[in-house]
Amino acid sequence: MKNTKKIILLAVSFFFLYGCELALLGLGAGGGIVGYQYLEGHTSKEFPLEYSKAWDASNTALENLKISISTSENKDTQANIEGFTKDGKSVSIKLKERGQWVTTISVRVGKLGNREAAEKILTEIASVAGL
């Protein structure tokens, strides 16, 4: 009788532990997918623009696309612009001067990122800059 209880307890313990491992594996896989989407959700491009012109073009493009700006920080060689689309999605734009009339502009739309929407903003920036 004692051995039967031990075997049942061991079997039940194994069942629950095995289930936890599967759950942890599922969470790990889900976390990996979210991480991948986050990394792939932004778009960066180097523009043949002086930093100040890239800054102006970025702000004008956001205005043209009706994206409201909530935070805007412009330092000597880099900037961050945060805003929201009409439907409430967050927009983050980062500018960084690379030297010799080149500025990198990175755009993320939404928490995990929407590459298509980010490309649309970059296209508008290029258009405003005359590229």
URFEN-V103943 format. One record per residue. N is the residue number from 1. RES is the residue in one small letter. PHI is phi as a letter, one per 20 degrees, with the letter a starting at -180 (* if undefined). PSI is psi in radians with two decimals (999 if undefined). OMEGA is omega as a letter, one per 30 degrees, with the letter a starting at -180 (NA if undefined). Layout:
N;RES;PHI;PSI;OMEGA  N;RES;PHI;PSI;OMEGA
This chain:
1;m;*;-0.75;l  2;k;f;-0.71;l  3;n;f;-0.64;l  4;t;f;-0.75;l  5;k;f;-0.70;l  6;k;f;-0.72;l  7;i;f;-0.74;l  8;i;f;-0.78;l  9;l;f;-0.73;l  10;l;f;-0.75;l  11;a;f;-0.77;l  12;v;f;-0.74;l  13;s;f;-0.78;l  14;f;f;-0.74;l  15;f;g;-0.83;a  16;f;f;-0.71;l  17;l;f;-0.71;l  18;y;f;-0.71;l  19;g;f;-0.67;l  20;c;f;-0.68;l  21;e;f;-0.72;l  22;l;f;-0.72;l  23;a;f;-0.74;l  24;l;f;-0.69;l  25;l;f;-0.71;l  26;g;f;-0.74;l  27;l;f;-0.69;l  28;g;f;-0.76;l  29;a;f;-0.74;l  30;g;f;-0.71;l  31;g;f;-0.66;l  32;g;f;-0.70;l  33;i;f;-0.77;l  34;v;f;-0.75;l  35;g;f;-0.74;l  36;y;f;-0.78;l  37;q;f;-0.67;l  38;y;f;-0.80;a  39;l;f;-0.67;a  40;e;e;-0.07;a  41;g;e;-0.02;l  42;h;d;2.82;a  43;t;c;2.35;l  44;s;c;2.59;l  45;k;b;2.47;l  46;e;e;2.23;a  47;f;d;2.44;l  48;p;f;1.17;a  49;l;c;2.49;l  50;e;f;2.54;a  51;y;g;-0.81;a  52;s;f;-0.61;l  53;k;f;-0.63;l  54;a;f;-0.69;l  55;w;f;-0.87;l  56;d;f;-0.77;a  57;a;f;-0.67;l  58;s;f;-0.78;l  59;n;f;-0.71;l  60;t;f;-0.71;l  61;a;f;-0.74;l  62;l;f;-0.71;l  63;e;f;-0.77;l  64;n;f;-0.64;a  65;l;e;0.09;l  66;k;m;0.70;l  67;i;d;2.09;a  68;s;e;2.36;a  69;i;e;2.22;l  70;s;d;-0.58;l  71;t;c;2.41;l  72;s;b;2.01;l  73;e;c;2.11;l  74;n;c;1.92;l  75;k;d;-3.06;a  76;d;g;-0.79;a  77;t;c;0.09;l  78;q;b;2.73;a  79;a;b;2.71;l  80;n;c;2.31;l  81;i;c;2.21;l  82;e;d;2.47;l  83;g;a;-2.98;a  84;f;c;2.46;l  85;t;f;3.03;l  86;k;f;-0.56;a  87;d;e;0.25;l  88;g;n;0.11;l  89;k;f;2.43;l  90;s;f;2.57;l  91;v;c;2.28;l  92;s;c;2.21;l  93;i;c;2.28;l  94;k;c;2.29;l  95;l;d;2.48;l  96;k;b;2.17;l  97;e;f;2.28;l  98;r;d;-0.16;a  99;g;n;2.84;l  100;q;l;0.83;l  101;w;m;0.57;l  102;v;c;2.30;l  103;t;c;2.30;l  104;t;e;2.29;l  105;i;c;2.18;l  106;s;d;2.40;a  107;v;c;2.36;l  108;r;c;2.33;l  109;v;d;2.18;a  110;g;n;2.93;a  111;k;f;-0.78;l  112;l;e;-0.27;l  113;g;o;2.50;l  114;n;c;1.72;a  115;r;g;-0.70;a  116;e;f;-0.78;l  117;a;f;-0.64;l  118;a;f;-0.70;l  119;e;f;-0.66;l  120;k;f;-0.71;l  121;i;f;-0.75;l  122;l;f;-0.66;l  123;t;f;-0.72;l  124;e;f;-0.68;l  125;i;f;-0.80;l  126;a;f;-0.73;l  127;s;f;-0.82;l  128;v;f;-0.65;a  129;a;f;-0.14;l  130;g;n;0.47;a  131;l;d;999;NA
